[in-house]
Amino acid sequence: MLSLPAAQTKATSPPVEHWTEYTRFFTALLVILDPFAALPIFLTLTQGYSRTARSQAAFVAASAVAAVLVLAALAGESLLHAMGTSLASFRVGGGIVLLIMALAMLRGEQDQVRATATETIEAEGKDAIAVVPVAIPLLAGPGALSTVVIEMHRGSGLYHVAIVLAVILVLCIALWFILRLAEPIGARLGPIGLNIINRLFGLVLTAIAVEIMANGLLELFPVLSG
C-alpha cells in the first residue's frame, strides 16, 4: 500500500495552531474584555434597575459583545483587504492599542480607549445602555476587535474558525454570568479587590501587547530577525 510523502501529507491537512495558541487567545481575550473593570460602570448605569431588569441588561450586553466579535472574526479579513492594510501593520497598530489599555489598567485609571468619562455620563438614563457603552466600546472595544482579527489570521480551515468562535462564545457566556452577578461580586471584592484584579490583568496584557507588536515588526522588517 502506497503512502503519501510527508511533505504532501502536510500540504493536504488544514493548517491549525497548536492548542497552546488557543489557550493564549482565550487568556488574551479574557484580559482584554476585563469584565471586572466593567462592573462599577455597569452597576452605576443600571442603578435603580430591578434584579430582573439588570439580568436582562447583562444578557443583552453579552449578546451584543458576542455578535460584534463574531462579525469581526468572520469579516475582518475582508475589511483589511478593503482598506488596503496589511496584517503586519494591523498587528503593530493593535499591539499599540493593547499597550495603551494595559498601561491604563496598571495605573488604575479609566481606559480612554474603551469609553471616555463623557460617553459614560451621557449614557446614564438611556434604555440601550447594555449595548452602548457597556457592550460597545467598554467591552468589545478596539483591543478586543483587533485581537480577534489577528487570531483569525494565525490559522485557516473550518477547524481553526470553529475553535476561535467557540472561545468567543464561551467568554461571552462567562461575561454574561459575571455581569448578572455584578452586585454580589462587586460587594464581595470591593474597590480594592477590583483594582488588584485590574492591575494583574494589566500586567498580563502588557506582555501580550509587546508580543503582538514584536511579531508585526518582524513581518514588516524581516531584517530584525537577523
C-alpha positions as CSV (number, residue, x, y, z in Angstrom):
1,M,0.0,0.0,0.0
2,L,1.5,3.3,-1.1
3,S,1.7,6.2,1.4
4,L,1.9,9.8,0.6
5,P,5.2,11.6,1.3
6,A,5.4,13.6,4.5
7,A,5.5,16.9,2.7
8,Q,2.5,16.1,0.6
9,T,0.5,14.9,3.6
10,K,1.3,18.1,5.4
11,A,0.2,20.2,2.5
12,T,-3.2,18.5,2.3
13,S,-4.0,18.9,6.0
14,P,-5.6,22.2,7.1
15,P,-3.1,24.4,8.9
16,V,-4.2,25.0,12.5
17,E,-2.5,26.3,15.6
18,H,-1.1,24.3,18.5
19,W,-3.6,24.1,21.3
20,T,-1.4,26.4,23.5
21,E,-2.0,29.2,21.0
22,Y,-5.8,28.8,21.5
23,T,-5.3,28.9,25.3
24,R,-3.2,32.0,24.8
25,F,-6.0,33.6,22.7
26,F,-8.5,32.7,25.4
27,T,-6.4,34.3,28.1
28,A,-5.7,37.4,26.0
29,L,-9.4,38.0,25.1
30,L,-10.4,37.4,28.7
31,V,-7.9,40.0,29.9
32,I,-8.9,42.5,27.2
33,L,-12.6,42.2,27.8
34,D,-11.9,42.5,31.6
35,P,-15.5,42.2,32.8
36,F,-14.4,43.1,36.4
37,A,-13.4,46.6,35.2
38,A,-16.8,47.0,33.7
39,L,-18.6,46.0,36.9
40,P,-18.6,49.5,38.6
41,I,-19.8,51.2,35.4
42,F,-22.4,48.6,34.8
43,L,-23.7,49.0,38.3
44,T,-23.8,52.7,38.0
45,L,-25.7,52.7,34.7
46,T,-28.2,50.2,36.0
47,Q,-28.8,51.8,39.3
48,G,-32.4,51.6,40.2
49,Y,-33.0,48.5,38.0
50,S,-34.8,45.6,39.4
51,R,-32.9,42.3,39.6
52,T,-34.8,41.0,36.5
53,A,-34.1,44.2,34.5
54,R,-30.4,44.1,35.4
55,S,-30.1,40.4,34.5
56,Q,-31.8,41.3,31.1
57,A,-29.3,44.1,30.6
58,A,-26.4,41.7,31.3
59,F,-27.8,39.3,28.7
60,V,-28.2,42.0,26.1
61,A,-24.6,43.3,26.7
62,A,-23.1,39.8,26.5
63,S,-25.1,39.0,23.3
64,A,-24.0,42.3,21.7
65,V,-20.4,41.6,22.5
66,A,-20.7,38.1,21.0
67,A,-22.3,39.5,17.8
68,V,-19.6,42.2,17.3
69,L,-16.7,39.8,17.9
70,V,-18.1,37.1,15.7
71,L,-18.7,39.6,13.0
72,A,-15.1,40.9,13.3
73,A,-13.8,37.3,13.2
74,L,-15.7,36.5,10.0
75,A,-15.4,39.8,8.2
76,G,-12.1,41.1,9.5
77,E,-10.0,39.8,6.6
78,S,-12.3,41.4,4.0
79,L,-12.2,44.7,5.9
80,L,-8.4,44.6,5.9
81,H,-8.3,44.0,2.1
82,A,-10.8,46.7,1.5
83,M,-8.8,49.2,3.5
84,G,-5.5,48.1,1.9
85,T,-4.0,47.4,5.2
86,S,-1.5,44.6,5.7
87,L,-1.9,42.2,8.6
88,A,1.6,43.1,9.9
89,S,0.6,46.8,10.1
90,F,-2.6,45.8,11.9
91,R,-0.6,43.7,14.4
92,V,1.6,46.7,15.3
93,G,-1.4,49.0,15.5
94,G,-3.4,46.6,17.5
95,G,-0.4,46.0,19.8
96,I,-0.1,49.7,20.5
97,V,-3.8,49.9,21.4
98,L,-3.5,47.0,23.8
99,L,-0.4,48.6,25.3
100,I,-2.3,51.8,26.0
101,M,-5.1,49.8,27.6
102,A,-2.6,47.8,29.7
103,L,-0.8,51.0,31.0
104,A,-4.2,52.5,32.0
105,M,-5.1,49.3,33.9
106,L,-1.7,49.2,35.7
107,R,-2.2,52.9,36.8
108,G,-5.7,52.2,37.9
109,E,-7.1,54.9,35.5
110,Q,-10.2,54.8,33.3
111,D,-9.3,53.4,29.9
112,Q,-10.0,56.2,27.4
113,V,-9.6,53.7,24.5
114,R,-12.7,51.8,25.7
115,A,-15.0,54.6,26.7
116,T,-14.4,58.2,27.9
117,A,-16.0,59.6,31.0
118,T,-18.2,61.8,28.9
119,E,-19.6,58.8,27.0
120,T,-20.3,57.1,30.3
121,I,-22.1,60.1,31.8
122,E,-24.2,60.7,28.6
123,A,-25.3,57.0,28.6
124,E,-26.9,57.3,32.0
125,G,-30.7,57.1,31.8
126,K,-30.7,55.6,28.3
127,D,-32.6,52.3,27.8
128,A,-29.9,50.9,25.5
129,I,-27.0,51.2,27.9
130,A,-26.5,47.5,27.7
131,V,-25.3,47.9,24.1
132,V,-23.7,51.4,24.3
133,P,-21.5,52.0,26.2
134,V,-21.3,48.7,28.1
135,A,-21.0,46.2,25.2
136,I,-19.5,48.8,22.8
137,P,-16.9,50.2,23.3
138,L,-16.4,49.3,27.0
139,L,-16.1,45.6,26.4
140,A,-15.9,45.0,22.7
141,G,-13.6,47.8,22.0
142,P,-10.7,48.3,19.6
143,G,-8.5,46.0,21.7
144,A,-10.8,43.0,21.6
145,L,-11.7,43.6,17.9
146,S,-8.0,43.7,16.8
147,T,-7.2,40.6,18.9
148,V,-9.9,38.6,17.2
149,V,-8.9,39.7,13.7
150,I,-5.3,38.8,14.4
151,E,-6.1,35.4,15.8
152,M,-8.2,34.5,12.8
153,H,-5.2,35.1,10.6
154,R,-3.0,32.8,12.6
155,G,-4.6,29.7,11.1
156,S,-7.0,28.6,8.4
157,G,-9.6,25.9,7.8
158,L,-13.0,25.2,9.4
159,Y,-11.4,23.7,12.5
160,H,-9.5,26.9,13.3
161,V,-12.5,29.1,12.7
162,A,-14.7,26.8,14.8
163,I,-12.3,27.0,17.8
164,V,-11.9,30.8,17.6
165,L,-15.7,31.2,17.5
166,A,-16.1,28.7,20.4
167,V,-13.6,30.7,22.5
168,I,-15.6,33.9,21.8
169,L,-18.9,32.3,22.8
170,V,-17.5,30.7,25.9
171,L,-16.1,34.0,27.1
172,C,-19.3,35.8,26.3
173,I,-21.2,33.3,28.4
174,A,-18.8,33.9,31.3
175,L,-19.2,37.6,30.7
176,W,-23.0,37.3,31.0
177,F,-22.6,35.3,34.2
178,I,-20.3,37.9,35.8
179,L,-22.5,40.9,34.8
180,R,-25.6,39.1,36.0
181,L,-23.9,38.7,39.4
182,A,-22.4,42.2,39.3
183,E,-23.9,43.4,42.6
184,P,-22.8,40.5,44.8
185,I,-19.3,40.2,43.1
186,G,-18.8,44.0,43.5
187,A,-19.8,43.9,47.1
188,R,-17.6,40.8,47.9
189,L,-14.4,42.1,46.1
190,G,-14.8,45.8,47.0
191,P,-12.9,48.6,45.2
192,I,-9.5,47.2,46.5
193,G,-10.2,43.7,45.2
194,L,-11.3,45.0,41.8
195,N,-8.2,47.3,41.5
196,I,-5.9,44.4,42.3
197,I,-7.5,42.2,39.6
198,N,-7.4,45.0,37.0
199,R,-3.7,45.6,37.7
200,L,-2.9,41.9,37.4
201,F,-4.8,41.8,34.1
202,G,-2.9,44.9,33.0
203,L,0.4,43.2,33.6
204,V,-0.6,40.2,31.5
205,L,-2.0,42.5,28.8
206,T,1.3,44.4,28.6
207,A,3.2,41.2,27.8
208,I,0.6,40.2,25.2
209,A,0.8,43.7,23.6
210,V,4.6,43.5,23.3
211,E,4.5,40.1,21.7
212,I,1.9,41.2,19.1
213,M,3.9,44.3,18.2
214,A,7.1,42.3,18.0
215,N,5.6,39.8,15.6
216,G,4.2,42.6,13.5
217,L,7.5,44.4,13.3
218,L,9.3,41.2,12.3
219,E,6.9,40.8,9.4
220,L,7.3,44.5,8.3
221,F,11.1,44.4,8.8
222,P,12.4,40.9,8.3
223,V,16.0,42.2,8.8
224,L,15.2,42.5,12.5
225,S,15.2,38.7,12.8
226,G,18.8,38.6,11.9
